[in-house]
Amino acid sequence: MNFQIFKTALRKTQKNKLMSIINVLSLAIGISASLVIFLLIKHDYSFDKHVADQDRVYRIVTNGQFQIAGVLSPLMNLIESEVSGVETVIPLLHPNQTNIKILKENTEKYEVFKKDNKHVFTNSSYFELYPHQWLSGSATTLNEPNNIVLSDKDLKRYFPKLSPTEALGKTVVFADSINLQVTGVVKEMTENSDFKFTSFIAKETIPVYPSLRKSFSWEQWSSYSDSNICLVKLNPGVSSKNIENQLLEITKKNKNNEDFKDQFDLQPLSDVHFNSLYNYNAPKAETTRNLIILALFLMALGIINFINLSTAQSIERAKEIGIRKTLGSSKGRLTWQFLMETFLITLLAAFLSIGMLPVFLKAFEGFVPTGMIISNSSIGWISLFMVVQLIMVTLLAGFYPAWVLTGHAPALALKNQINKNSNLSRSAWVRKILTVFQFVLAQVFLICVLIVVNQIQFASQRDMGFQKDAIVTIRIPRGFRSLENGKILKTQLSSITQIKKVSLANHIPAAIGYSVYLVKLDGSNSQEPKEIHVRSGDDQYLSLYGIPILAGRNVRLLNSDMESEVIINERALELFNFNSPNDAIGKTFDEGNKTIVGVMKNFDNSTARSTQNPMMYQGINAGTFVHLSLDKNHPDTWQSALKLVEKSFKSSFPEDDFDYQFVDDQIASFYLKDKQLSKLLTWAVSLAIVIAVLGLFGLATFTANQRTKEIGIRKVLGASIFRINSLLIKNLLTLVITACFIAFPIAWYFGNKWLNDFNFRIEINWWIFPLSALVLITIAILALLSKTYFAAKANPVKSLRDE
C-alpha cells in the first residue's frame, strides 16, 4: 500500500513539473539558510566542551574601574602557594612580540617567521587541562626555563625536513634574542577552544630576561593587562567565592592598601566564549537571534509557496479526489497521499540545499567564524538536523493543503460544482494572506537595506572634527620607540617633498576601543579621579590632523618621561567645571605631572555610535606609529611618495614588513560589522524576492491555465493583449501593492530601532518608501507578464476547440 502511495506521489510530482520546480527551489533556499545557521550555532557551542570537569574550571578576571580578562602577574605567581582550594593553576601569558627566527641549515643566516605565530607562556598544567597527543618529548620540560614545545603545524613551518624526534634539541630564537630549546612536539588541538595555541614556551623563561619581566609587569602590583590570563581548576566542593576572597586579601596585603576597590571574579569556562565583556570577539546573542529569525523567515517563504500552489490546484484535482472517495479511499489515506507528495518535494529540496550550501556560506561570510569547518564529526549532526527538518517541513507545508484537498465533497466535485465548497473559499483567502505576507517581508528587507547603506555612508563620510583624507599611518616595529631613533625616522621622512607633514604618535584621533586615564585635577575638592580619553604624540600631531587649538598653545616635548604638557578638549572643560578655556590654562593633574597648556576643539574619538568624550592630548617624545600627510590635491603623487617611504623604512628595518593604512580606510573599517549586515540583508532581500516572485509566477501560471477559454472568448470579442494582461494580473498585483503599504510602518519601526544605536545618525527619508515599493512592484509586474503575456497572445482557436 505504502509503495503504491509513493508511486502515485512520484507520478504527480513528475506531471506538474513547473510547480514542482518552484516548490523545490523555494524550499531549498530556506533549508540551506537554516543549515548554515545550525552550523554557526553548533560551532559556537562547541568551544571547550572537551575539557574534563569543566564545571570546576574558571578564568580569573579583574573587575573595578575596568573589566579586564587578565590578572596581576605577581598575584598569578602566588596562587599555587598561597590560595587554598585550587587543584591546578594554568598561566597563559600572551607575548606582544611573536617573531621567531630559525638558523638556516649550513648557513649563518636566519629565516624569520612573523605571521601566524600563536605562542603562549605556560607550564605543564596546560596539558593536564587540554590533553594533546605527544609526538616527542614531554610536558614536564615546560617547568624549566628556555624550553619550547611545538605543535606539528609549527614544526612543519620551522623545521620542514625534521621529524618530531629529530627536532628535539633544536634552537628557536624568540623575539630576536631569546634562545629556546625544542623539548617536545604535540599534535595540534582539533577541538574548538578559546585557549588554543601552536607553540608553548616555559613560563619560567620570563623572570630570566629583563625585557620579558618588563613586558609582563612581573613584579608590579599596579599594572593590569588582558595578556596575562590565568585559568584555575578548583578542588571538588570549593566555591568560587571562597577563592575570590582569598585573591582579594592577597592583593590588599601586597599593595598595602585596605581600600583597594578592584575585585577578582572567577568566570566559568563555559562563559568565556560568549561573554562580550571580556571577549571582544564573542558571538552576540542578538546577532545569533537575528540569523535564526532570518532562516525561519526564508523557510516560511518556501512553505508559503508550497501551500499557495498546492491549494491553488485544488480545483484541478477535485474530480480525482471525488473519484477516490467514491471508490472508498478514506480521508486519512488521501491525507497520507498528499503528505507523501510533500515529502518527495521536500526531499528533493533537501538534496538541492546541500549543493547550495557553498553559496549560502558565502552569503553569511561576515558571520561565519574563520575556524568553522565541516568536519567528519559534524556529518552525523548535519544528517540528524536534515532528517528533523525534513519531517517538520513536510508536516508544516503539507498538512494544510492536504486538509483543503481532502475536504471536497465527492458529489459536488463530480458535478463540477466545486466552487461551492467552503474549503476552497477559505483556501483562497489563505492564499491571499500568505502572498501578502511574502511581499511584506521582501519589502521590509528592501527598505532596511536602503537605510543601512545610507547610514554606513553617512557615518564613514561625515565630518568628525579632524582631517582624515590623504593621511597614512605606518606601524613602527616594536623596540623602536626611543627618542633618538624616532627623531631620525621623522627627519628622514620629512625630507620627502611629496609629504606635507610627519608626526610620531600613537593612535589616530578616532579608534575602536579606548585609551583612558583616571586623573584628578590638582587643587580640586573632589577626591574621586575622573575618566578622560587620551591621545598622545609629538607637537605635529594636531596640525597634521587639522584639530584647532582654541586657547593656549601647542605642547612642547619635554625631556622627562614623568612630566608632560597636555591639551584638553571642550568636553573636558565641562568635566572639570572650568568656566572658560582660559581658566584651564596652567592647571595640573596627578600632583603636577601633567600641565594643561591648551584647549582644543572637540573631535570624534570613536565610531558614530559613541558620543564625543572628554579628551586629553599628551605630548610625548615617541609613538607606535608614523603619521604622514600627503598632498590631497594631487593623489597621483601618493604612490611615488609611499615608495620613497618604504625605501627609507626598509633601510632601517630590512627584516620587517612595510605596512601602511590610510586613515579614511581605518574609519571605514569601524563599520565592518554593519557592512556585513548590509550584505546579509541584501542577500536576504534577494532571496525573499526570488521566493516570492517564484510563488507569484506559479499563481499566475495557474490563473492563466484556469482562464484559458475565457481569454480565448475575450480575444474573439476584440479584447486587446494589454487589457487581457491587465485582467490577469490585477488581483495578484493588488496583493503586492497592499503588502507595500503594510510593510512601510514595520520597516520604519525596525529601521529606527537600528539607527537608535548611533549617536550620529541619518533621518529616514520619505523617498525610500515609494522607491522600494516601485522596485518591488516592477519586479512583480515583470514576473507576472512573463507568463500572462504569452497566455494573452495565444491563438484563441486552440483554446476554444472542443476536444
N, C-alpha and C positions, 0 to 999 in steps of 0.2 A: 504493500500500500504506500509506504513512505517513498519507495523508489518511483512509483507512478506519479506521486505528487511532485517529486523532484524533476522528473522528466517533463511533466506538464509546465512547471515553472520555468524550466530551461527553454522550452519552446516559446512561451510567451515573451521571455526576455529577448530571444532572437528575433521574434516577429516585430516588436516595437523597438527597432534599433536606435532611432534618433532619441526617443525618450530614455532608453537605457543608457546611452552615451552621456546625455545631460545629467542623469542621476548619478552615474558612476563618477564623472568628473567633479560634480558638486560635492559629493560625499568624500571623495579622495582628498580634496583640498582641506576639508575640516579634519579628517582623520590624520593627515600628515602634520598639520599645525599642532594638534593635540599631542601627537607623538613627540614632537620637538620639545614641547613644554614639559612632558613627562620626563624626558631625558635630562632637561635642565634641573628639574626639581630633584630627581634621583641623584644627580651629580652633587648638588649642594648638600643633601642629607647624608652623603656617604663619607664626609670628612671625619677622620679619626674614629670611625666605627670599629676598626680592627684592634683598637687599643684594649688590652685586658684590664679589668677592674676600672673601667672608665669613670665610674661614679666616685672614685677616690682620687682622681687626678684633677689638679687645679693649676691655673696660671695666676701668679701674684701680680696684681695691678695696683697702681697708685691713684688715689683719689684726693682731691683737695682743690687748690686753685686751678689745677689742670688735671685732666684724666689721661693717664699715660699707661700703656700696656707693659711698661718696664718697671724695674725695681732698682733701688740703690745698689751699686756694685758691692760696697763693703757689707751691706746687710745680707746680700746673697751669699757672701762667703762665710757668714756666721750662722746661717740657718742650720746646717748639719750639726754643728757643735752646741748651739745654744737654744734651739727650738725643739721641744719635746713633742712627740706625736707624729713626726714626719718619718715615713719609711724610706723615701728616696728623694733626692734633690737633683734636678736636671737643669743645669745652667745652659742657656742658649744665647751667646753674645755674638751679635752680627757686626762684622768689621765694616768700616766705611770704605776702606780701600781693599779691593779684591784682586789686584793684579797678581798673576802667577808667572814666574819665569822658569823655564826648563833649559838647561845647558844642552845645546845640540850635540849629537854624537860626533866624536872625533874633531870637534872644533872648540873654540873658546867663546863662541857667540851664543847668546840666549834667544830662545823663542818666547815671545811674550803673549800671554793669554789674558785679555782684558774683559771679554764679554762672556755671558752665560756662566759666570762663576758664582756658585751658590754655596759659600763657605759658612761655617759656624764654629765658634769656640765652645767646646762642651767637654763632658767627661764620659766615662764608660757607662754611666747610668742611663744615658740616652738609649743605648741598645738594649737595656732591660725593658724600657718602656716601649720602644719601637724595634722589635727583633728584625734583624736583617740576615740574609744568607751570607755567611763569610766564605769568601773565595781564597783568602790567605790572611795570616796574622790573627790578632785577637783584640777585643775591646779594651782589655786591661792596659794596653800601651797608651791609651788616652789619659791615663792618670800621671803620666810623666811628661815634662816639657819638651817642646821641639819635635813632637810627633804628629803625623797626619795620617788619617785613614781616607782613602779614596773610594768613590763608587766606581763600578765598572764603566760607567759613562765617562767620568773624568779620566780614568785610566786610558781609555782609547784616545782621548784628546791629547793627554800629556805624553804618554808612552805607547804609541800605537803598535809598536813591534814587540812589546813585552807581555808576557803572561802575568797573571796576578802574583804568582810566586816569584817570578823574576824581578817584579817591580819593588819588592821589599828591599829596603836599604837605600833606594834611590833618593836623591835630593830634590826638593821642590823649594824654590825661592819665593817667599810670600812678601808682598809689599816692598819689593825691590831689595830688601836687605836681610830678611829673616829666613834663615835656612831651616827647613823642616825635613824630617826623615820619614819616608813612607813606611808605615808599620802594619798596614792592613789594607785589604781590598774587599768591598762588600757589593752585593747586587743592589742596584738602585731600587728604592721603595716603589712598588707598583700601586699601592693603595693611595687614595687621596688623603692629604693631611696638610694642615696649616704650618706644620713644622717638618717640612720635607727638604732635605739638603743633599748636595752631591759630594761634599768634602767636609771632613770633620777634623778640626785642629784641637790639640790638647789645651784645655783651659789653663793649665799650669804654665803655658808659654807666656801668658800675659804679664805676670809680675817680673819676668826675666828681662823684659825690654821696656825702657822708659817711655818710648813712643806709644806702645800699647797700653801701658798703665795710664798715660795721659788721655788717650783716646777713649778708654772705658771708664775714666774717673775712678780708678781702682781704690783710692783711699779717701775719696771725697764723699761726705755725708750731705752734700747740698746740691749735687748735680743729678738731675733726673733725665733719663733717656729711654725711649722705647726700643733702643738697640740692645738693652740689657734685659733679656727675657729670662724668667725663671719658672719652671714647672715643678710642682711638688706632688708626690703621691703620699697620702696620709695613711696612717695605720688604721685598721678597721675600727669603727666606732668613734673615731676622733672627729669632733665638729670643726668646721672651717672657722667659726667664730673664735674658738679657742686659739687657733694658730694666728688669726688676725690680731688678737690682743697681745700675744707674745711678740709679734713683729713690731707692733707699735711701741711696746715697752723697751725693746732693744734699741730702737731708733732714738727714742727720747733720751735714753741713758747715754748714748754715744754722741748725740748732738748737744747734750746738756741743756735741753730745752723742754721744760714740762708743759709749755704752752704750744707745743708742736701741733699744728692744726691738720696736717695731712693724715691720711689713713691708708692702710693697705687692705685690699679686699682679695679674697680667693675666688676667682672666676672659674666656674666649672668648665671642663674641657669641652663639653657638649655645647657651650655657649660661645666659644671662641670664634667659630666661623661666621656666626650670624649677628654678633654684637657690633654694630657700626660705631659705637663709642670708642672702641679700641682697635677695630679692624676697619681701616678706611676703604677696603675693597669688599666689604661684607655685602652679600646679596640683600637688597632691600625687600622687606615683606610686601611693601606697596607695589614694587615692580613685579614681583612674582605673582601677586594677586591680579594685577592688570593683564599679565600674559595669559594667566588661566582664563580670565574673562574673555580675552580676545579669542583664544582657542575655542571656547564654548560658543561664542557668537558665530564663528566660522562654521563650526559643526552644526549649529542651529540653522544657519542659512541653507546648508546642504539638505538637512532633514525637511525643511520647509519646501524646498523644491520638489523633493520626493512626494511629500503629502499633496502638494498642489497638483502635480502632474498625474498622480495616481487617482485622486478624486475626480479630476477633470475627465478622465477616461471612463468614468462610471457609466455614462450613457452608452458608450460603445460596447461595454461588457455586460450591460443589463440583461440582454437576451441569454447570453452564456450562463449568467447566474440563475436566471429564471428556469432554464432547461435543467441545469444541475440540481436545483432544488426540487423540480418536478420529478426528476429521476431518483430522488431520495437522498441527495447529499445534505448532510446536516450543516448547521451554521458553524459548528466547531471545525468540521473538516474543511469548509470553504475558507475559514479564517486561517487555518493551518496552511492551506494552499497559497494564500496571499502573503503570509509571513515567510514562506519558503521563497517566493519570488523576491521579496525584500532582502532576504538573506543572501541570495545569489548576487543581487546588485551590490550589497554591502561588501560581500567577499571580494568581488572584482575591484571595488573601490579600495579595499584594504591592500590588495596586491599592488595597485597603481600608486597608492600613497607611499609605499616603500621606495618605489622608483623616484618619487618626487621629493624624497627626504633631503637629498643634497641641495635642492633649490630652496627648501624652507630653512635649512641650516644657514644658507647664505642670507636669507631674508632676516633671520634672527641674529645675524652676525655680531652685532654690538652687544648682544645679551648672552651669547654663548661663551662660557669661560674658555680660556686658552688651553687648559689642560683637559678639557672634556673630550673623551674618545669613546667610541662604541666598542667596548672590549668584549671578549668571549663570554665573560661573566654577565654581561648586560643582555645577551641574546635571550636568555630564559625570561628575564623580567619584561623585555620587549614583547616576547611571544605571549606571556600572560596578559600584558596590558592590551595587546591587539585582540586577544580572544574575548576579554571582558568588554572591550569597546565594540567588538563585532556583535555581541549579544545585545548590548544596550541600544546601539544604533538600530539594529533590526527591530527591536520592540518599539522604540520611540517613533521610528519612521513608518513602521508597518502596521501598528495597531489601529490607528485612526482610519487610514484608508480601508483596511480590512473590515472595520465596523461599518463604514459607509457602504462599501461594495456588497457586503453580505446582508445589508438591511433592506434590499429591494424586494418588494412583494412579487412573487412569480407571476401572478395573474396580470398585474399592470405591466410588467416587463414584456410578457408575450403579446400584449395588446398594443405595444408601442405607446403606452401611457405613463412612461417612467417619470415624466416631468411632474406628475402629481405626487411623487414620492417625497416625503418630508425630509428624509436624509439628504436627498440631492440639494434641496433648498438650503439646508443648514451647511452643507459642504461648500456651496457657492460662496456663502458669507465667510466661511472659514478661509477659503482661498483668497478672498479679497483682503481680509485682515492680515493674513500671513504675507501676502505680497507687499502690502503697505509696510509691514514690519521690516522686510528685507531692505526696502529702499530708504526707510527712515535710518536704519543702521548705516547704509552706504553714505547717505547724505551727512550724517553726524561725523563719520570718519573723514569725509572730504573737507568739511568746514574746519575740523580740528587740525588737519594737515596745514591748511592755509594760515591758521592762527599761529601754530608752532613755527612755521617757516618765517612768518613776519616778525615774530618775537626774537628769534635767533638772529635774524638780520639786523634788527634794531639794537640788540644787546652787543653785537660784535662791532657795529659801526658808530655807536653813539659817542658823544664827547665825554671822556672820562676824567677830564681835568688835566691831562698830560698828553704830550706828543707821543704817538705810537707808530707812526708811519716812518719807514726808511731808517729804523733803528735795529741794530743787530746785537745779540749778546753771545759771548764765547766763554765757555766754562774754562777756568784756569785749573790745570792739573793740581791735585792735592799735594800739599807740601810747598807750593809756590805762592805763599801768602806774605812773605816778608816785605817790608817797606822798600828795601833796595831793589829786589827783583821786580816788584810791582812798578816802581818808577821807570826802570829800564824798559819794560814792555810797553808801558804807556808812552814813553818818549819815542820809541821806535814806530808805534802806530800813529802817533801824532804827526810824524813827518810825511805820511802818505797824503798827497794833495787831495785825493778824492774823498777823504774822511774829514768831516766838518768838526766833530768833537769826539773826545775819548774820555771815558770815566772808568775808574776802577772802583767797583762797588759790589754789593750783594744782589738781592733780588730786584726785579723790575718793580715799578710802583704798584702794580696790581698783581696779585698772585693767589693761587689756591692754597689753603692752609693759612697759618698765621705765625707771625713772629712778634711776640709781645713781651713787654717788660712790666713788672709791678713796681711802680715808683711812687715816692711820697715827696710832695713839694716841701722843701725846707722852710721852716717857719709856719707851716700850716697847723691849724688846730686839730685837723683830722689825724687820727692815729692809724687809719687803715690805708695801706697803699692802694693805688688805683691802676687799672689795667690800661696800657697805652700801646698801640701798634707801632712797630718800629721798621724803618728802612735805614740803611747805613751805607756810606760810601765816601768818596772824596769831594772836593769843592767844585767839581764839574758836573755832578750828577743832576742837580736841579735845573741848571741851564740847558743841559743836554735834553732833558725831558720837557723843557718849557714850563716848569712849575714856578709861578711868580712868587716872589718874596714881598709880602705886604708891609712889613715893618722890620726894622733892624737890618742885619746884614747876613751874608752867607757864612758858612762855617769856615774856620781856619784849621788846618790839620796840625795838631799838637804832637809833640814827641812822646808824651807819656800815654801808655795804654789805659791808665787808671782814670784819666781825666779826658773829657771831650766836650766839644761845643755841640749844641743841639738846636734844631729849629722845630717848632711845633706848628700845628695847623689850627684853623679856626675852631674846629670841633674840640680840640684840646683846650682852647681858651675857655670854652663853656664848661668843660670837665673840671678845670681847676678854678673856676669862678673869677677869671680875670675880667675886668670891666672893659678893657680895650687892648689892642695888640701891644701898644707901648708899655702897658702895665706889666707885661710878661717879660720884657727885655731885662736881662741881668739876674732873673730869679734862678734858683738852683734846685736840683734834685739829688737825692741819695747822698746827703751830707757833703754837698759841694762838688761831687764828682762829675756832674753834668750841669752845664750852664746854658740857659736859654739866650741865644744871640739873635734870634729872628723868628718871625711868624710867616708861614707860607699859606697859600690858598689851599682850600680843600681839594682833594682828588680821590677818585675811587681806588681803594686798595684791594678790592676783591671783585667778585662777579656781580652781575646785575641783581642777583638775589640778595645781596648784602647792602647795608647802609654805609655811608661814609663814616669811618671810625675816627676817633681821636688818634692822631699820628704824631710821631716824633722822628725827625731825620737826624741821625747821629753821624758826625764827622769822624771817619776812621782812616787809617793810613793804608789799608789794603782791603781786598774783597775777593769774593769767589768767582766773579765774572768781570770780563771786559765788556763795556757797553760802547758801541760805535754808532755815530750818527752819520748817515750817508746823505748825499745830495738828492732830496726827494723830487727835485725838478728835472733831474737827469738820471732816470733809472737805468739807462743804457750803460752808465759807468759803474754800476754796482758790482757786476761780476769781475771786472778787472780789478776793482778795489779789494774784493774779497780774496782774489788770487794772491795779491800782494800781502794781505793779512796772513793768509795761510803760509806763505813763504817765510814770513817773519816768525810765525808761531812754530813751524817745523824746525827752524834753525835753533830754537831753544829747547824744543821737546820732540826730538826725532822719533821717539817710541810711542808718542801719544797721538790719538786721533784728533783731527781738527773738525770739530762740530760747531755749527753756529745755528742760531734761530732768530728769525725776525720777530720782533715784539708783537706785531699785529697777528702773526700766526699763533703765538702763545696765548694771546687774548681769545682768539677764535677757539683754541683748544679747551678753554673753560667750559664751553657748551657742547663738548663731545657727546655727553650722555643725551643732551637734548636733540642733537643731530641724529643720534641713533634712534631716539623716539620718533623723530620726524620720518626717518627711513622706514621704521617699522609701521608707522601709521600709513605711509604711502603704500607699502605692501598690503596692509590691511584693507585700505580703501579700494585698491586694485582688485584684490581677491573678492571683496564683498560685491563690487560692481560686476565682476565676471560671473559670480554665482547668481546674483540677482538677474542679470541680463540673460543668462542661460535659462533660468526659470521663466522669464518673460518671453523669450523666444519659443520655449516649449508650449506655453499657453497660447501664444499667437499661432503656432502651428496647429494646435488642437482646434482653436477657434476657426481658423481658415478651413480646416478639413470638415468641420461640422456645418459650415455655411457655404459649402461648395455650390450647391444648387441655387441657393439664394443669390450668390454672386453672379451665377450664370443668368438668372432671370433679370437681375438688375442691369446687367450689361446689354441684354437683348432689348430692354426697355429704354436704353440710352444713357445709363449712368456712366460717368467718366471714371477713369482709373483713380484720379485724385479723390473723388467722392467715395469710391468703394474703399480705398485705403483709409480715409478718414473714419468711415463707418466701422472698419475692423479694429482700428487701434484706439478709438475714442475711449472706450471703457477702461482698457488697460492703462492708457496714458493718464486718465483721470486719477487712477490709483497712485501713479508716480508723483503727480503734482500734489496730491493730498499728503503723501509721505514727506515731501519737501517742507510743507508748511508745519507739519508736526515736528519735524527734525529741528527747525530753527531755534525754538526756545531750549530744547535739550542741548544742542551744540553750544549755544550761548552760555548755558549754565556750566557745562564742563570746561569750556574754553576759559571762562572767567576764573573757575576754580584752579586751573593750572596756572594761569597768569598771576594769581594772588601770591604765589611763591616768590615772585620777583618784586624787589623794591623799586626797580626801574623797569616799567612795562609799557606796552602799547595799549591803546584802547581799541576794542574790536570794531572795525569799520563796518558800516551798514552794507557796503557793496559786496562783502564776502558772501552774504546770504544769497542774493539773486545770482551772483556769478556761479556759485557752486550748484544752485538749482538749475541754471541754464546748461551747465556741463552735463549734469545727470539726465536732464530731460532730453538733451540732444543725443546722448548715448542710447537712451531708451527708444527714441524715435527711429534711430538708425537700425537698432536691433529688430524692432517691430517691422519696419519697412522691408528689411532683408527677406522676410517671409511673406508679408501681405502683398507686396508689390507683384510678386510672381503669381500669387493666387488671384489678384485682380486682373492680371494681364492674360490669364489662361483662356483658352478657347471655350466659350460657353457651350458650343455644340457637344463637346466631350462631357461636360458636367450635366447636361440635360438629357443625354441619350439614355433611354430605358435599357436596362441590362437584364 
